[in-house]
Amino acid sequence: MVQQRQKYPDERGCLGCKLGYESGKRDLSKAKCEIKVCCFREKNLETCADCPAYPCQILMGFWSKKGWKYQQYKKQLEFIRQNGYTEFLKNADKWKGPCGKLPTPAS
């Protein structure tokens, strides 16, 4: 898997929720991000979309931040909840950046 910094060199924020933990390059026990601590370290979930407490206060606080990307993350989690992680990855693999367009639900 290509590291996020290599794939998206202009991104200046988070290195991603999961990259580097399985290989041991990053230590999940040292994570400070509330989402990583809750979802991955404490609940051992694949994504927040799998959580029975979804949406929680942590996510609502994250989504209330200014910036287009926070609403995109919300849309992505909603897509995963409705369509599954496999379907999400099929779409995300086509993106040129960390966020992309997801299909709209059929009416």
C-alpha positions, 0 to 999 in steps of 0.5 A: 500500500502506498503511504498517504504522504507519497500518494498525497504530498500536498496534504498537510494533516492527518496521515490517515487512520490506519496506515502504518499500524499493521506494519509497526511503523506507527504505534497505536498505543501512542495515538492521540486522535480521539477517533483512533483511540475510540474506534481502533484501539478501544473498540477494535472496529474496522471503521466508525461506520461499524460502531453501534454508537454511530454517530457519536459525540466524537464524530459530530465534533469532527464533522462540525469543523470548518472545511469541505473535507470534514463533510466529505468524511461524513458522506464517506461513512454514511456510504459505508453504512449503506453500501458496505466497506467493499463497495466504498473501496471500489469507488475510492480506488478511482480517486485522484486524491484523499476524497472523491465522488461517491455514487448518489443513491438511486431514487 
